[in-house]
Amino acid sequence: MPSIEDLPIKRKIIVFHCESALKGKDLENHKDKFPEVGFVKLSCTGRLNPVVAFKALVEGVGAIIIYGCPLNDCHNFDGNMFAKRRVFAAQSVAEALGVDPERLSYVQKDPLDYGVLTREISAMKRKLDSMGVEA
């Protein structure tokens, strides 16, 4: 699991992604299309410690997107569902701490829709711009 020192803090958005959900040419295409976004590979999104995500927000990252395997198709049993529940809980904590919960997002890969992550990143960029969040 990455530590805060390993994160691309100078990026507007960080995408924590499962190594099975985003790889190869797909990953390279996203990096080329969104050079301002940092991509952090995880063995499973269920292994992401929410403290690392919060620390990244505190350190200046505008938003966090967690991108996991498709529903019922996690390579690590139910890690994607665990991650989804964690993000929901983290959004509640963020709101209690005065951080806009919409700055944390969970997206599952859809094998029938390859544009889901592209749309989520684009939507998050617009959301951050409208909020005046600079990173």
DSSP file (Angstrom, degrees, kcal/mol; ACC not computed):
  #  RESIDUE AA STRUCTURE BP1 BP2  ACC     N-H-->O    O-->H-N    N-H-->O    O-->H-N    TCO  KAPPA ALPHA  PHI   PSI    X-CA   Y-CA   Z-CA
    1    1 A M              0   0    0      0, 0.0    41,-0.1     0, 0.0    47,-0.1   0.000 360.0 360.0 360.0 140.1    0.0    0.0    0.0
    2    2 A P        -     0   0    0      0, 0.0     2,-0.2     0, 0.0    47,-0.2  -0.357 360.0-141.2 -71.5 149.2    1.4    3.5   -0.8
    3    3 A S    >   -     0   0    0      1,-0.1     3,-1.5    -2,-0.1     4,-0.4  -0.622  31.9-102.8 -97.9 167.7    2.4    5.8    1.9
    4    4 A I  G >  S+     0   0    0      1,-0.3     3,-1.1    -2,-0.2     5,-0.2   0.818 121.8  61.5 -61.4 -30.0    1.7    9.6    1.7
    5    5 A E  G 3  S+     0   0    0      1,-0.2    -1,-0.3     3,-0.1     4,-0.1   0.753 101.7  53.3 -67.6 -22.8    5.4   10.1    0.7
    6    6 A D  G <  S+     0   0    0     -3,-1.5    -1,-0.2     2,-0.1    -2,-0.2   0.498  89.3 103.2 -88.6  -5.0    4.8    8.0   -2.4
    7    7 A L  S <  S-     0   0    0     -3,-1.1     2,-2.0    -4,-0.4     3,-0.2  -0.484  80.2-118.7 -86.3 149.6    1.8    9.9   -3.7
    8    8 A P    >   +     0   0    0      0, 0.0     3,-1.7     0, 0.0    30,-0.2  -0.505  43.6 170.1 -80.2  72.0    1.7   12.5   -6.5
    9    9 A I  T 3   +     0   0    0     -2,-2.0    -4,-0.0     1,-0.3    29,-0.0   0.734  65.2  67.5 -60.8 -26.5    0.6   15.3   -4.2
   10   10 A K  T 3  S+     0   0    0     -3,-0.2    -1,-0.3    51,-0.1     2,-0.3   0.342  83.8  99.1 -79.4  10.5    1.2   18.0   -6.7
   11   11 A R  S <  S-     0   0    0     -3,-1.7    51,-0.5     1,-0.1    26,-0.2  -0.676  73.7-135.6 -97.9 152.2   -1.7   16.7   -8.8
   12   12 A K  S    S+     0   0    0     24,-1.4    51,-1.3    -2,-0.3    50,-1.2   0.870  92.2  19.7 -70.7 -37.8   -5.2   18.0   -8.8
   13   13 A I  E     -ab  37  63A   0     23,-0.8    25,-2.8    49,-0.2     2,-0.5  -0.989  66.1-155.6-134.6 140.8   -6.8   14.6   -8.7
   14   14 A I  E     -ab  38  64A   0     49,-2.1    51,-2.7    -2,-0.4     2,-0.7  -0.981   6.9-158.1-115.8 130.2   -5.4   11.2   -7.6
   15   15 A V  E     -ab  39  65A   0     23,-3.2    25,-2.9    -2,-0.5     2,-0.6  -0.931   2.7-161.7-105.4 112.8   -6.9    8.0   -9.0
   16   16 A F  E     -ab  40  66A   0     49,-2.6    51,-2.9    -2,-0.7     2,-0.4  -0.855  24.5-177.3 -89.2 121.7   -6.2    5.0   -6.8
   17   17 A H  E     -ab  41  67A   0     23,-2.6    25,-2.9    -2,-0.6     2,-0.2  -0.937  31.9-112.4-130.9 147.6   -6.9    2.0   -9.0
   18   18 A C  E >>  -a   42   0A   0     49,-2.1     4,-1.8    -2,-0.4     3,-0.6  -0.509  28.8-129.0 -67.6 137.4   -6.9   -1.7   -8.8
   19   19 A E  T 34 S+     0   0    0     23,-2.4    -1,-0.1     1,-0.2    24,-0.1   0.731 110.2  50.0 -63.4 -20.3   -4.1   -3.2  -10.8
   20   20 A S  T 34 S+     0   0    0     22,-0.2    -1,-0.2    23,-0.2     3,-0.2   0.747 109.4  49.8 -86.8 -25.5   -6.7   -5.5  -12.5
   21   21 A A  T <4 S+     0   0    0     -3,-0.6     2,-0.4     1,-0.3    -2,-0.2   0.802 120.2  27.1 -84.5 -30.2   -9.1   -2.7  -13.3
   22   22 A L  S  < S+     0   0    0     -4,-1.8     2,-0.3    45,-0.1    -1,-0.3  -0.947  81.6 122.8-140.0 114.1   -6.7   -0.3  -15.0
   23   23 A K    >>  +     0   0    0     -2,-0.4     4,-1.1    -3,-0.2     3,-1.0  -0.958  49.6   8.5-158.5 171.9   -3.6   -1.5  -16.8
   24   24 A G  H 3> S-     0   0    0     -2,-0.3     4,-2.3     1,-0.2     5,-0.2  -0.134 122.2  -4.2  55.5-135.1   -1.6   -1.5  -20.0
   25   25 A K  H 3> S+     0   0    0      1,-0.2     4,-2.7     2,-0.2    -1,-0.2   0.839 133.4  58.1 -62.9 -35.8   -2.8    0.6  -22.9
   26   26 A D  H <> S+     0   0    0     -3,-1.0     4,-1.9     2,-0.2    -1,-0.2   0.933 109.1  44.7 -60.5 -46.7   -5.9    1.7  -21.0
   27   27 A L  H  X S+     0   0    0     -4,-1.1     4,-2.5     2,-0.2    -2,-0.2   0.933 113.4  50.2 -62.8 -46.8   -3.8    3.2  -18.2
   28   28 A E  H  X S+     0   0    0     -4,-2.3     4,-2.4     1,-0.2    -2,-0.2   0.890 108.6  52.9 -61.0 -40.0   -1.4    4.8  -20.6
   29   29 A N  H  X S+     0   0    0     -4,-2.7     4,-2.4     2,-0.2    -1,-0.2   0.905 110.3  47.6 -62.1 -41.4   -4.3    6.4  -22.5
   30   30 A H  H  X S+     0   0    0     -4,-1.9     4,-2.4     2,-0.2    -2,-0.2   0.900 111.1  50.9 -67.2 -40.1   -5.7    7.9  -19.3
   31   31 A K  H  < S+     0   0    0     -4,-2.5    -2,-0.2     1,-0.2    -1,-0.2   0.903 113.1  46.1 -63.0 -40.3   -2.3    9.2  -18.3
   32   32 A D  H  < S+     0   0    0     -4,-2.4    -2,-0.2    -5,-0.2    -1,-0.2   0.901 115.4  45.6 -67.8 -41.1   -1.9   10.8  -21.7
   33   33 A K  H  < S+     0   0    0     -4,-2.4    -2,-0.2     1,-0.3    -1,-0.2   0.827 124.3  32.6 -72.2 -32.2   -5.4   12.3  -21.7
   34   34 A F    ><  +     0   0    0     -4,-2.4     3,-1.8    -5,-0.2    -1,-0.3  -0.634  62.5 163.2-126.9  73.3   -5.1   13.6  -18.1
   35   35 A P  T 3  S+     0   0    0      0, 0.0    -1,-0.1     0, 0.0    -2,-0.1   0.724  77.1  61.4 -65.6 -18.9   -1.5   14.6  -17.4
   36   36 A E  T 3  S+     0   0    0     -3,-0.1   -24,-1.4   -25,-0.1   -23,-0.8   0.485  91.1  85.3 -84.2  -2.2   -2.7   16.6  -14.3
   37   37 A V  E <  S-a   13   0A   0     -3,-1.8     2,-0.4    -6,-0.2   -23,-0.2  -0.844  70.8-143.0-103.3 134.2   -4.0   13.4  -12.7
   38   38 A G  E     -a   14   0A   0    -25,-2.8   -23,-3.2    -2,-0.4     2,-0.5  -0.796  11.4-153.6 -93.8 137.7   -1.8   11.1  -10.6
   39   39 A F  E     -a   15   0A   0     -2,-0.4     2,-0.5   -25,-0.2   -23,-0.2  -0.952   8.6-170.6-115.0 126.1   -2.5    7.4  -10.9
   40   40 A V  E     -a   16   0A   0    -25,-2.9   -23,-2.6    -2,-0.5     2,-0.3  -0.964  15.4-141.5-120.7 117.3   -1.6    5.1   -8.0
   41   41 A K  E     -a   17   0A   0     -2,-0.5     2,-0.3   -25,-0.2   -23,-0.2  -0.587  19.4-174.6 -81.1 134.7   -1.7    1.3   -8.6
   42   42 A L  E     -a   18   0A   0    -25,-2.9   -23,-2.4    -2,-0.3   -22,-0.2  -0.908  35.1-128.4-121.5 152.6   -3.0   -0.9   -5.7
   43   43 A S  S    S-     0   0    0     -2,-0.3     2,-0.3     1,-0.3   -23,-0.2   0.815 100.2  -6.9 -66.9 -27.8   -3.1   -4.7   -5.6
   44   44 A C    >   -     0   0    0    -26,-0.1     3,-1.9   -27,-0.1    -1,-0.3  -0.918  63.9-128.2-163.3 139.7   -6.8   -4.2   -4.7
   45   45 A T  G >  S+     0   0    0     -2,-0.3     3,-1.5     1,-0.3    35,-0.1   0.783 107.7  69.5 -63.8 -24.3   -8.9   -1.1   -3.9
   46   46 A G  G 3  S+     0   0    0      1,-0.3    -1,-0.3    -3,-0.0    34,-0.1   0.648  91.6  60.9 -66.1 -13.7  -10.0   -2.8   -0.7
   47   47 A R  G <  S+     0   0    0     -3,-1.9     2,-0.4     2,-0.1    -1,-0.3   0.488  75.3 114.1 -92.4  -3.5   -6.5   -2.4    0.6
   48   48 A L    <   -     0   0    0     -3,-1.5    -6,-0.0    -4,-0.2    -3,-0.0  -0.550  64.3-137.4 -72.1 124.1   -6.5    1.4    0.4
   49   49 A N    >>  -     0   0    0     -2,-0.4     3,-1.3   -47,-0.2     4,-1.1  -0.715   6.4-142.2 -79.2 122.4   -6.2    2.9    3.9
   50   50 A P  H 3> S+     0   0    0      0, 0.0     4,-2.6     0, 0.0     5,-0.2   0.782  98.9  67.1 -57.9 -26.5   -8.7    5.9    4.1
   51   51 A V  H 3> S+     0   0    0      1,-0.2     4,-2.7     2,-0.2     5,-0.2   0.887  97.6  52.9 -61.2 -38.1   -6.2    7.7    6.2
   52   52 A V  H <> S+     0   0    0     -3,-1.3     4,-2.1     2,-0.2    -1,-0.2   0.914 109.7  48.2 -63.3 -42.6   -3.9    7.9    3.2
   53   53 A A  H  X S+     0   0    0     -4,-1.1     4,-1.9     2,-0.2    -2,-0.2   0.925 113.2  47.1 -64.4 -44.9   -6.7    9.4    1.1
   54   54 A F  H  X S+     0   0    0     -4,-2.6     4,-2.5     1,-0.2    -2,-0.2   0.912 110.5  52.7 -62.2 -42.5   -7.5   12.0    3.8
   55   55 A K  H  X S+     0   0    0     -4,-2.7     4,-2.3     1,-0.2    -1,-0.2   0.898 106.7  53.2 -61.0 -40.6   -3.9   12.9    4.2
   56   56 A A  H  <>S+     0   0    0     -4,-2.1     5,-2.5     2,-0.2     4,-0.4   0.911 109.3  48.6 -61.3 -42.2   -3.6   13.5    0.5
   57   57 A L  H ><5S+     0   0    0     -4,-1.9     3,-1.1     1,-0.2    -2,-0.2   0.918 112.2  48.5 -63.1 -42.8   -6.6   15.9    0.6
   58   58 A V  H 3<5S+     0   0    0     -4,-2.5    -1,-0.2     1,-0.2    -2,-0.2   0.857 107.5  56.5 -64.0 -35.5   -5.0   17.7    3.6
   59   59 A E  T 3<5S-     0   0    0     -4,-2.3    -1,-0.2    -5,-0.2    -2,-0.2   0.517 132.4 -85.4 -78.3  -4.9   -1.7   17.9    1.7
   60   60 A G  T < 5S+     0   0    0     -3,-1.1     2,-0.2    -4,-0.4    -3,-0.2   0.453  77.6 141.4 120.6  -0.5   -3.4   19.7   -1.2
   61   61 A V      < -     0   0    0     -5,-2.5    -1,-0.3    -6,-0.2   -49,-0.2  -0.553  43.7-144.7 -71.3 137.1   -4.8   17.1   -3.6
   62   62 A G        -     0   0    0    -50,-1.2     2,-0.3   -51,-0.5   -49,-0.2   0.896  69.9  -7.3 -71.3 -40.7   -8.2   18.4   -4.9
   63   63 A A  E     -b   13   0A   0    -51,-1.3   -49,-2.1    -7,-0.0     2,-0.4  -0.991  54.8-137.8-156.4 158.3  -10.0   15.1   -5.1
   64   64 A I  E     -bc  14 104A   0     39,-3.1    41,-2.1    -2,-0.3     2,-0.5  -0.984  14.5-171.0-121.9 129.4   -9.6   11.3   -4.8
   65   65 A I  E     -bc  15 105A   0    -51,-2.7   -49,-2.6    -2,-0.4     2,-0.6  -0.988   8.0-158.0-118.1 128.3  -11.1    8.8   -7.1
   66   66 A I  E     -bc  16 106A   0     39,-3.1    41,-3.2    -2,-0.5     2,-0.6  -0.934   9.3-165.6-105.4 124.9  -11.0    5.1   -6.3
   67   67 A Y  E     +bc  17 107A   0    -51,-2.9   -49,-2.1    -2,-0.6    41,-0.2  -0.934  16.2 172.2-118.4 111.8  -11.4    2.9   -9.4
   68   68 A G  E     - c   0 108A   0     39,-2.6    41,-3.2    -2,-0.6     3,-0.1  -0.524  35.2 -72.3-116.8 179.2  -12.1   -0.8   -8.7
   69   69 A C        -     0   0    0     39,-0.2    -1,-0.2    -2,-0.2     5,-0.2  -0.149  64.7 -80.2 -63.2 160.9  -13.1   -4.0  -10.4
   70   70 A P    >   -     0   0    0      0, 0.0     3,-2.1     0, 0.0    -1,-0.1  -0.227  62.1 -78.4 -61.3 154.4  -16.6   -4.5  -11.8
   71   71 A L  T 3  S+     0   0    0     38,-0.3     7,-0.0     1,-0.3    37,-0.0  -0.289 118.0   5.7 -53.6 134.1  -19.4   -5.5   -9.4
   72   72 A N  T 3  S+     0   0    0     -3,-0.1    -1,-0.3     1,-0.1     6,-0.1   0.669 115.8  86.0  61.6  20.6  -19.2   -9.3   -8.6
   73   73 A D    <   +     0   0    0     -3,-2.1     2,-0.3    -4,-0.1    -2,-0.1  -0.060  50.6 146.7-138.9  35.1  -15.9   -9.6  -10.5
   74   74 A C  B >   -D   77   0B   0      3,-0.6     3,-0.9    -5,-0.2   -30,-0.0  -0.567  45.1-144.7 -75.2 134.1  -13.2   -8.6   -7.9
   75   75 A H  T 3  S+     0   0    0     -2,-0.3    -1,-0.1     1,-0.3     3,-0.1   0.625 101.4  51.4 -72.6 -12.4  -10.0  -10.5   -8.4
   76   76 A N  T >  S-     0   0    0      1,-0.2     2,-1.0     0, 0.0     3,-0.7  -0.348 118.7-105.4-119.5  49.4   -9.6  -10.4   -4.6
   77   77 A F  B <  S-D   74   0B   0     -3,-0.9    -3,-0.6     1,-0.2    -1,-0.2  -0.518  94.4 -10.5  67.1 -96.3  -13.0  -11.8   -3.7
   78   78 A D  T 3> S+     0   0    0     -2,-1.0     4,-2.0     1,-0.1    -1,-0.2  -0.023  91.2 123.3-125.5  31.5  -15.0   -8.8   -2.4
   79   79 A G  H <> S+     0   0    0     -3,-0.7     4,-2.5     1,-0.2     5,-0.2   0.855  74.7  55.9 -59.8 -36.5  -12.3   -6.1   -2.1
   80   80 A N  H  > S+     0   0    0      2,-0.2     4,-2.2     1,-0.2    -1,-0.2   0.892 108.3  46.7 -66.3 -38.3  -14.1   -3.8   -4.4
   81   81 A M  H  > S+     0   0    0      2,-0.2     4,-2.2     1,-0.2    -1,-0.2   0.874 111.3  52.3 -70.2 -36.0  -17.3   -3.9   -2.3
   82   82 A F  H  X S+     0   0    0     -4,-2.0     4,-2.2     2,-0.2    -2,-0.2   0.927 110.7  48.3 -61.7 -44.7  -15.2   -3.3    0.8
   83   83 A A  H  X S+     0   0    0     -4,-2.5     4,-2.6     1,-0.2    -2,-0.2   0.904 109.3  52.8 -62.7 -42.1  -13.6   -0.3   -0.8
   84   84 A K  H  X S+     0   0    0     -4,-2.2     4,-2.1     1,-0.2    -1,-0.2   0.919 110.5  46.9 -61.3 -44.0  -17.0    1.0   -1.8
   85   85 A R  H  X S+     0   0    0     -4,-2.2     4,-2.3     1,-0.2    -1,-0.2   0.891 111.4  52.5 -64.4 -39.0  -18.3    0.8    1.7
   86   86 A R  H  X S+     0   0    0     -4,-2.2     4,-3.0     2,-0.2    -2,-0.2   0.907 108.1  50.0 -63.8 -41.7  -15.1    2.5    3.0
   87   87 A V  H  X S+     0   0    0     -4,-2.6     4,-2.4     2,-0.2    -1,-0.2   0.920 109.4  51.5 -64.3 -42.4  -15.5    5.4    0.6
   88   88 A F  H  X S+     0   0    0     -4,-2.1     4,-1.4     1,-0.2    -1,-0.2   0.928 113.6  44.6 -58.8 -45.0  -19.1    5.8    1.7
   89   89 A A  H  X S+     0   0    0     -4,-2.3     4,-2.0     1,-0.2    -2,-0.2   0.901 111.8  53.0 -65.1 -40.9  -18.0    5.9    5.4
   90   90 A A  H  X S+     0   0    0     -4,-3.0     4,-2.9     1,-0.2    -2,-0.2   0.855 104.2  56.3 -64.7 -34.4  -15.0    8.2    4.5
   91   91 A Q  H  X S+     0   0    0     -4,-2.4     4,-2.2     2,-0.2    -1,-0.2   0.889 107.0  49.7 -63.7 -38.0  -17.5   10.6    2.9
   92   92 A S  H  X S+     0   0    0     -4,-1.4     4,-1.9     2,-0.2    -2,-0.2   0.914 112.8  46.3 -65.3 -43.3  -19.4   10.8    6.1
   93   93 A V  H  X S+     0   0    0     -4,-2.0     4,-1.7     2,-0.2    -2,-0.2   0.915 110.5  53.7 -64.9 -43.0  -16.3   11.5    8.1
   94   94 A A  H  <>S+     0   0    0     -4,-2.9     5,-3.1     1,-0.2     4,-0.4   0.927 108.1  49.7 -57.6 -46.1  -15.1   14.1    5.6
   95   95 A E  H ><5S+     0   0    0     -4,-2.2     3,-1.3     1,-0.2    -1,-0.2   0.907 108.9  51.9 -60.8 -41.9  -18.4   16.0    5.9
   96   96 A A  H 3<5S+     0   0    0     -4,-1.9    -1,-0.2     1,-0.3    -2,-0.2   0.804 110.4  49.8 -63.7 -28.8  -18.1   15.9    9.7
   97   97 A L  T 3<5S-     0   0    0     -4,-1.7    -1,-0.3    -3,-0.3    -2,-0.2   0.401 122.8-104.8 -90.8   2.1  -14.6   17.4    9.3
   98   98 A G  T < 5S+     0   0    0     -3,-1.3     2,-0.5    -4,-0.4    -3,-0.2   0.634  79.5 130.4  85.4  13.6  -15.7   20.1    7.0
   99   99 A V      < -     0   0    0     -5,-3.1    -1,-0.3    -6,-0.2    -2,-0.2  -0.877  69.2-108.4-100.3 130.8  -14.3   18.6    3.8
  100  100 A D    >   -     0   0    0     -2,-0.5     3,-2.0     1,-0.2     4,-0.1  -0.400  23.6-146.5 -58.9 118.6  -16.7   18.4    0.9
  101  101 A P  G >  S+     0   0    0      0, 0.0     3,-1.7     0, 0.0    -1,-0.2   0.711  92.4  73.1 -63.5 -19.2  -17.6   14.6    0.6
  102  102 A E  G 3  S+     0   0    0      1,-0.3    -2,-0.1   -11,-0.1    25,-0.1   0.569  79.4  74.9 -72.5  -6.1  -17.9   14.9   -3.2
  103  103 A R  G <  S+     0   0    0     -3,-2.0   -39,-3.1   -40,-0.1     2,-0.4   0.510  91.3  64.9 -80.6  -4.4  -14.1   15.2   -3.3
  104  104 A L  E <   +c   64   0A   0     -3,-1.7     2,-0.4   -41,-0.2   -39,-0.2  -0.981  69.9 173.2-117.6 130.0  -14.0   11.5   -2.6
  105  105 A S  E     -c   65   0A   0    -41,-2.1   -39,-3.1    -2,-0.4     2,-0.4  -0.989  22.1-156.1-140.5 145.0  -15.4    9.2   -5.3
  106  106 A Y  E     +c   66   0A   0     -2,-0.4     2,-0.4   -41,-0.2   -39,-0.2  -0.988  16.4 179.1-120.9 130.7  -15.7    5.4   -5.9
  107  107 A V  E     -c   67   0A   0    -41,-3.2   -39,-2.6    -2,-0.4     2,-0.4  -0.994  16.2-147.2-131.7 135.3  -16.1    4.1   -9.5
  108  108 A Q  E     -c   68   0A   0     -2,-0.4   -39,-0.2   -41,-0.2   -41,-0.1  -0.855  28.4-109.4-102.0 138.3  -16.3    0.5  -10.6
  109  109 A K        -     0   0    0    -41,-3.2   -38,-0.3    -2,-0.4     5,-0.1  -0.352  27.6-152.2 -59.4 139.5  -15.0   -0.6  -14.0
  110  110 A D  B >   -E  113   0C   0      3,-0.5     3,-2.0   -40,-0.1     6,-0.2  -0.960   6.1-155.3-118.0 112.2  -17.8   -1.5  -16.4
  111  111 A P  T 3  S+     0   0    0      0, 0.0     3,-0.2     0, 0.0    -1,-0.1   0.684  97.3  48.5 -62.5 -15.9  -16.7   -4.0  -19.0
  112  112 A L  T 3  S+     0   0    0      1,-0.2     2,-0.3    -3,-0.0    -3,-0.0   0.454 113.1  48.6 -99.4  -2.6  -19.4   -2.7  -21.3
  113  113 A D  B X   +E  110   0C   0     -3,-2.0     3,-1.2     1,-0.1    -3,-0.5  -0.779  55.8 176.8-141.8  91.8  -18.5    1.0  -20.9
  114  114 A Y  T 3  S+     0   0    0     -2,-0.3     4,-0.3     1,-0.2     3,-0.3   0.562  76.9  66.8 -74.5  -6.9  -14.9    1.8  -21.2
  115  115 A G  T 3>  +     0   0    0      1,-0.2     4,-2.6     2,-0.1    -1,-0.2   0.414  68.6  98.9 -92.9   3.2  -15.6    5.5  -20.8
  116  116 A V  H <> S+     0   0    0     -3,-1.2     4,-1.9     1,-0.2    -1,-0.2   0.897  86.6  42.1 -61.9 -42.9  -16.7    5.4  -17.2
  117  117 A L  H  > S+     0   0    0     -3,-0.3     4,-2.7     2,-0.2     5,-0.2   0.906 113.1  53.4 -71.3 -40.2  -13.4    6.5  -15.7
  118  118 A T  H  > S+     0   0    0     -4,-0.3     4,-2.4     1,-0.2    -2,-0.2   0.927 111.4  46.3 -58.3 -45.5  -12.8    9.2  -18.3
  119  119 A R  H  X S+     0   0    0     -4,-2.6     4,-2.7     2,-0.2    -1,-0.2   0.890 111.7  51.4 -65.0 -39.1  -16.3   10.7  -17.5
  120  120 A E  H  X S+     0   0    0     -4,-1.9     4,-2.5    -5,-0.2    -2,-0.2   0.920 111.4  46.6 -65.9 -43.1  -15.6   10.5  -13.8
  121  121 A I  H  X S+     0   0    0     -4,-2.7     4,-2.5     2,-0.2    -2,-0.2   0.936 114.2  48.1 -63.4 -45.6  -12.3   12.3  -14.1
  122  122 A S  H  X S+     0   0    0     -4,-2.4     4,-2.1    -5,-0.2    -2,-0.2   0.913 113.1  47.8 -61.3 -43.4  -13.8   15.0  -16.3
  123  123 A A  H  X S+     0   0    0     -4,-2.7     4,-2.5     1,-0.2    -1,-0.2   0.897 111.4  50.6 -64.6 -40.4  -16.8   15.4  -14.0
  124  124 A M  H  X S+     0   0    0     -4,-2.5     4,-2.8     2,-0.2     5,-0.2   0.899 108.3  52.5 -65.8 -39.8  -14.5   15.7  -11.0
  125  125 A K  H  X S+     0   0    0     -4,-2.5     4,-2.4     2,-0.2    -2,-0.2   0.931 111.8  46.0 -60.2 -45.6  -12.3   18.3  -12.7
  126  126 A R  H  X S+     0   0    0     -4,-2.1     4,-2.5     2,-0.2    -2,-0.2   0.909 112.2  51.5 -62.8 -42.0  -15.5   20.4  -13.5
  127  127 A K  H  X S+     0   0    0     -4,-2.5     4,-1.6     2,-0.2    -2,-0.2   0.928 111.1  46.9 -61.4 -46.1  -16.7   19.9   -9.9
  128  128 A L  H  X>S+     0   0    0     -4,-2.8     5,-2.4     1,-0.2     4,-0.8   0.903 111.2  51.9 -63.8 -41.2  -13.3   21.1   -8.5
  129  129 A D  H ><5S+     0   0    0     -4,-2.4     3,-0.8     1,-0.2    -1,-0.2   0.917 110.2  48.4 -60.6 -43.2  -13.3   24.1  -10.8
  130  130 A S  H 3<5S+     0   0    0     -4,-2.5    -1,-0.2     1,-0.2    -2,-0.2   0.793 111.7  50.1 -68.5 -27.1  -16.8   25.1   -9.7
  131  131 A M  H 3<5S-     0   0    0     -4,-1.6    -1,-0.2    -5,-0.2    -2,-0.2   0.583 111.7-122.4 -83.7 -10.8  -15.7   24.7   -6.1
  132  132 A G  T <<5 +     0   0    0     -4,-0.8     2,-0.6    -3,-0.8    -3,-0.2   0.734  53.3 161.9  74.8  22.2  -12.6   26.9   -6.7
  133  133 A V      < -     0   0    0     -5,-2.4     2,-0.4    -6,-0.2    -1,-0.2  -0.665  18.8-166.8 -80.8 121.1  -10.4   24.1   -5.5
  134  134 A E              0   0    0     -2,-0.6    -5,-0.0    -3,-0.1     0, 0.0  -0.838 360.0 360.0-105.1 144.7   -6.8   24.6   -6.6
  135  135 A A              0   0    0     -2,-0.4    -1,-0.1  -125,-0.1  -122,-0.0   0.310 360.0 360.0-138.0 360.0   -4.1   21.9   -6.4
